[in-house]
């Protein structure tokens, strides 16, 4: 089975391309130039050039990566089974740290100053 993400034109929904990524892509984030896709069964994220879908890299994160967000310089990934979030430098995908949420993280958002992580198992949020 091949797993892909699809690029659609916003004005009319026309398919502009489909691009192969890791197994079971679930989360998508845009860093201003590139698309980042969390691949649940691969325990990694794929970085695609937004203009043409070229794969720029695949980067290992924690177990069952789900939600993903960009903070202006870094990409944050919620590791659903790892009870953590992984911070990747957007420029090159280098892991800058993995931080415990103490519970099962699901979604990630950036508010301009902080990273917020929705925790599935105990109905809380973590602020980084």
N, C-alpha and C positions, 0 to 999 in steps of 0.2 A: 504494500500500500504506500502511495506517495502522499505526503502531507505538504500542503501549499498555503500561501496567503495570496489574496487577490487584491489587486490595485484597481480601484474604481474612480472614474472621473466624478468629482463632487457635483458638477452642474447637472448631470443627467444619468449617472449610475452606469455609464458605459464601462465595460471591462477593458482595462488598459494592459493587463498582464496578470499572469499567475506565476508565483515563484516558490520553488521548493525550499522548505525549511526542515527543522527537526521533527520528531514524532509528537503528534498531538499539540499543535500550536494553540495557545489559549489567550495570551495577553499580548497587546501591541502598544508601543510607545513611539513617539516621534521626537527626535532631538534637534530638529531644525534643518537637518540635512539627511539623516538616515532613519530607517525604521528598525526598531528592536522588537523581536518576537520571542516570548517565553515558550519553551517547548517542554510540556509537562513530562512526557515519558523519557525524554533525552537528558533531563537535568541540566539543560543549558539554554542559552539564548543565542539567537541568530541576528546578526547585524546586516541589514540590506541597504544598499544605496537607493534612496527614495526615487531618484530620477529614472533608474532603469532596472532595479531589482537585483543588481549584482551582489552576491554574497561577499561581504567584507570581512567576515569572521564568525566563528562560533565559539562561545565562551562558557565554560563550566561554572555553574552556580550550585546552590543547594538542592535538596531533594524536593521534587515536585514543584518547580517554579510556576507561579500563577500570575499574580498581579505584577505590573511593571510600570515605572514612571521615570520621567526625566526631570532633573532639578536645575537645569541650566548648564551643568558641567558633568554630571554623573547620572548613571542609570541605576535605579533601585529595583530589586526583584524580591518578591515575597516567596520564600521557600516553604510551601504549605506543610510538608512533612518534616521540615527541618526546624520549625519553630524559630525562624530567623529571617532576616533580610540580608541580601548581599548587595554591596555597593560596588559598581563597576565604573571605571573612568571611561567616559563616552569616547574620548579620543582614540583609545587603543584597546579597550575592553579589559584592562588590568583590574584585578580584584583589589579594591582598596580596603575591604573589611567585610566581615560577616557579623551581624549584630543580633543578639537574642531578642525575641519578642516575648518569650516566656509562655507562649501559647501558639495556636495554629493560625498563621497570617493568611490573608486572602487577597485583599485589594490594597493598592498603594496610590497615594496622591501627594502632590507637592503644592504647597500654598504660597510659594514665593519666598519662604524662610525656613519651613520645616517639612519633613517627610512624615506623613500620617499613614499608619498601617491598620487596616481593619482586621481584627482577630476573630476568626470564625468560631472557635470552640467556647469562648467565654463572653462573647458579646461586648468586647472592649475595643479600644483603639490604643495604639502605641504612637508616641510622638518622638521623632528623632531630629 
